[in-house]
């Protein structure tokens, strides 16, 4: 743990000031917050996004989900907790992972702190090896809430493992065997782990069994190199939190495996890692889009200034579209088309269903008054008919506008 910081009543410095510091701190891997209020939501949003994009998860417990909690926060530090719906939206936009209590927050932090960054989860597809069918069923159920999947074993894994197991044991994922077989034939576990680690179908391997003593970990001695060799996390997990005895610490120090005591802790940590990965990818794509956005061209700026000078109350569609893009606001893919074939070609690029509409109609502010919008278009022939229909409408109404195709 690099820092434990109490912000007190935040009379001079607030949580954002400390957050800004630890984001750039080389000794901080993961940031955990206990919040009564967020005094500067805009700054908190910007900093949390920065942390996520830089690969540092932010995990937060936000008090105030109930009326009683909001009253307690106000009495404690004078903090206004605010509506919980607003907090949820802010966290989603910022990529912040939310925890309901301290135990859950610690569990969410666990994988980020225990695994080298180069082996952080890249997805939620796992292969599981257990000793006992009950544990196989248990982890299969918990995987649902953790947003983890258990892909079927590919033929390459089956071919490697099958020669080592008796015909009475079913080879599947999760793969469970009796403890006696593991003692007599540790090669079963060795082959399974190596074969699954090699496969692109899996992002991590979980070895689930009780650990009553040092010998319970002996079967892993010949595969300690696998996590680093294949750059994937391999979790050695006890089904319940039985403490961290000295032999477990020794095992951790002498191998690349990640040892977790408690199956629930592992699944909470995996869900947090997967949610962080999604947030990281989403915000990275957003940065890429922002870099592609271009400022308003001189001609477009001139058109906008002309509209302002003339006190024009409504901007045309093209000016509005350019203005939104210049402020990095997301807009749907769209294109002005002149012919049905041009519309169909563009629709195939962006994907059906789409909407066809007449743009910049000065005859009516709301295009529905002119029947100038066609929705629910799912096939090329429907789009062709819609563009032809809109073209007839343009002539009937004496308009000079084109058709525009947008995705729904």
N, C-alpha and C positions, 0 to 999 in steps of 0.2 A: 504494500500500500504506500503510495508516494505522498499523499496529502489527506488530512482530515480537516476540513474548514467549516467553521460555524460563522454565518453571516450576521447573526444577531438580529437586531431590529432594522438593519440596513439603512441607518441614518446617513451614512456617507458613501459606502460602497455596497452594491447589491450583487446578486448572484451572477449577473452578466459580467461584472468586472473580474471575478474569479474564474468564470468559465473561459473568458478570453485568454487568461494566463495559462490554464492547464491544457488548452487546445494546442498551444505551441510548445508545451513542456515535453521534452524527450523521454522523461521517465513515466509519463502517464499513458496507459494503453486504453483505458476505459473510464468513463466519467459517470458517476452515480450521484443523483441529486434527490434531496428531500425538500419539497417546495411547499410553502404555505401560499405564496402569491408570486406572480411574475409582474414586476413593476414596469418593465419595458418590453412588452411582447414583440415589437418589431426588432429590437436588437437581439432578443433571445432567439427569434426565428433565424436571423442572419448568422448568429454564432453557432447555433445547433446545426444548421445546414453546412457551415464550414467544417465543423467537427466531423460530421458524417462523410462529407466528400473527402476529407483527409484520412479517413479510415479509423476514426475514433468513435466508437458507439457512445451515445448519451442515453443513460437509463434514468428515468425519473419516477419518483413517487410524488403525486400531486394531491395534497390534502384538499378537502372541500367538496367531495362528491355528495355529501349529505348536508342538510341544513344544520345539523348539530356540529359537524366538522367545520363548516364555515363560521359558525358562531364562536367555536373554540379558537380558531385562528385569529379572529378579530379581538378576542379577549386576551390572547397570549402576546401578540406583537403588534396589534393594530393593523394587521394585514387583511386586506379584502381578498378573499379567495376567488371570487368570481364564479360565473356559471361553468359547470363542468363540461358542457357541450363545447364551449369556446376553447377550453383547454385541450379537449380531444382533437379538435380540428387543427389547433396550433401544433400539437405534437405530430400529427400525421403529415402536415406540410413540412415540418422541420426534420422529419426522420427520427424523432425521439421515441425510444422504446419505453412503454409505460409499465410500471409494476404496481401491484396493489398493496404491498407491504414490504418490510425490510428483508424478510426471508426470500421472497420472490425476487427482489432486486439483486440480492447476493447470488442467487441461483442463475439469474440472467447474466450476471457479470462473469460467472465461473469459467465458461469456455473461452471467453476473450482473454482472460488472465492466465489460463492454464496451457493454452495452445500457442506455439509460436505463430506470429502473424502470417507467415508463409503457408501455414497449414490450416488457416481458418476455413470454415465450411464454405464451399462454393455452390452448395445446393442441398436439398433435403432428401436425397436418395441414399438409403443405408442398407447394408447387409448385416444380418444379426446372427451371432453364434451363441447358443445358450446351452446350459446343462439343465435339462428338465423342461417338459412341455408346458408347464404352468407359466414359466417366465416368458416363453415364446408368445403365449396368448396375451399376457399382461402388456408386453411392450408393443404388440400389434394394436391393442386398444388405445394405449397412451399416444401412439404415433399419430392418431387421427387429430387429437387436439393440438399436437405439436406441429402439425402441417408437414409431417415427415412421411415419405412413401417407402414401401418395401418391394422394390422391383423383383420380379421372378429371376431365378438364377439362369444366366445364359449358358448355352451348351458348353462353352469353354471351361466354365467352372465345374459343371457337372462331370465332364470328362476327366478332370483332374482329381476330384474328390471321390467319385464313385468307387474306384478300386480299393480304397481304404476302409469302406464302411460295410457292415453286414447287410444282407439283402432285406432284413427286417426293419431297417431304419430308413425313413423317407427323407430324401434330400430335397429341401425347399428353403425358402427364405421367409421367416426365421428358421435356422437349422438348429435343431436341438438333439442332443445325444445323452444317454445315461452317463453318470459320472464315472462308472467303472470302465467304460470304453475310452474315455478321455485319459484315464490313468494308464491303461494298457497301450493305447495307440495315440499318443500326442500328435503324431503326424497328421491326424484328421484335422485338428485345429490349424496346424501349420499350413497345410495345403489349401484349406478353405480361405484363410486370411490372405495368403499371397495371391491366390487366384482371383479373389474379389478385389483386392487392392489394384491389380493390374487392369481391371475392367473399367471402361469409361461410364458404365451404367451406374456406378456407385461413387458417392461423394465422401462416404465415411464408412467405417466398420465398427460394430459394437460387439464386444465380448462380454456377455452377461452371466455372472455366476457369483455365488457367495464366496467370501474370502476369510475363512475361519483361521487361517494361519499362513506362515510363509510358504509352505508347500503348495498351497492352492494357486500360487502364481508360477510354479515351476514349469508348467506346460508352455509358457510364453518365452522361455529362455532362448529358443532357436530362431525366433522371429522378431527380435527387438529392433532390428534394422529396418523393418518394413515401413513404418510411418515416414521416416526420412527418405527411404529409397523411392517411394512412390508419391511423396509429398501430399499425403492424405492423413487426416486425423484418424487414429484408432483408439477407441475408448474401451478401457477395461472398467467395468461397472459392477458394483455390488448392488443387489436389489433394494437394500435398505441402508440408511446412514448408520454405519456401525463404528464411526470414529476413524481417526487416522493414526493407526499404530505405527511403531517405528519400522516394522518390516515393510509397510506400505510406502513410507517415506523413502526407504532405501531403494525400493523398486522404482519409484518415480525418478530418483537421482541417477539410476543406472540404465534407464531405457528411454526411448522416445514415445512410449505409450502415454496416454492421458488417463489417469486413474480418477474415477468419480465414485464417491460413496453415496448411493441413493439414486434409484432409477428416476424418480420424479425430478430430482435436480438435473440429471442429464437431459431429460426431455424438455424441461423449461429452458435450459441453456441452449439446446438445439433450436428451439422455436425462436428464441431471441436472436441467435446467429442468422437464421434464415430471414427473419424480418429485417434485420440490419442489412443483409445482402440486398434485399429488394429495395430498401431505401437508398442504399449506396448507388445501385444501378440506376434508379429513377433520377436521383439528383445529378448523377454524372451525365445522363442523357440530357437533362435540362441545361447543364452547362454547355454541352455540345450545341444544343439548339440556340442558346444565347450567343455563342460565338458566330453562328451562321447568320444571325439577324443583322440587317444592315440599317444604318440610319436613313432618315428620309432624304431622298434625292433633292437637289436644288429646285427642280421643276415642281416636285410635289410640295415642297415647302412654299413655293410661290403660289401654288393653287390654294393651299390652305390659308395663306395670308390674304389672298384675294377674297376667299369666302368670308373670312372674318371682317375684312374691310367693308364688304357689302352687307354685313349683318345677316348673312345667310344662316338660317336656324338649323338646317339639316344638311350634313355633309353627304356627298355622293358615296356610293359603295366603295369605290376604289380608294378614295381619300381616307375613309374610315378604316379600311383594311390596312393600309400603309401606316396609319397613325398607331393602330394597335400593335402592329409588328415592331414599330420603332421603340415602343415602351416594353418590348420583350413579353408581351401578352400572347398566350397561345391562341391560335385561330385554326379553324378547320381547313383542310386541304380543299381548294376550290379552283375553278378555272372558267373563264368566259369562253363559250363555244358558239360557233356559227352554224354548224350542221349537226344532224343526228349522228353521223359516223364519228365526228370529232368527240361528241359527248360520250359515245359508247367506248371509244378507245381510252378516254381519261377515266371513266368509271371502272374499267377493267384494271387500271393501274392502282387505283385507291381502294377498290373492292366495293361490292354491293352490300347492303342497300344504299341508295343515294336519294338526294332531293334535287329537283330541277326547278328553277325559278327565274323570273324576269328581274333584272337588277336596275336600280336607279330610276324607277318609274316615278315621274313627277306628277302623273295623273292621280295618284293616290299614295298616301304615306304608308298605309297598310296594304300589302299586295294581295291579301285575302279578299279585299273588296273588288279586285279585278279578276279574281280566280287565277292569280299569276304564280301560284306555287303548286308543284306536284310532289307528293310525298309517297313513301312506301314503295319505291321503285326497286325491284329485286332482280329484274332480268333485262337483258339488252333490248328485247322487243318492246318492253314497257317504256324504257328510256327513249327509244326512237319515237314512239307514239307521243310521249310527253313533250319532247322537243318540237315535233311537228305541230302539236296542239298549241303550244306557246307561241310558235311562229305565226300561226293563224291569228291568235289573239293580238299579237303586236300589230298586225296589219289592220285588224278590225278596229282597234282603239287608236290607230294613228300614232303608235309609239315608235321610237327610234332605237329601242334598247335591244340588247343581246340576251341570250340565255346563259345561265350559270348553273354548273353542276357542283353539288356539295355532297359529302357523305352524311348519312344520318348519324 
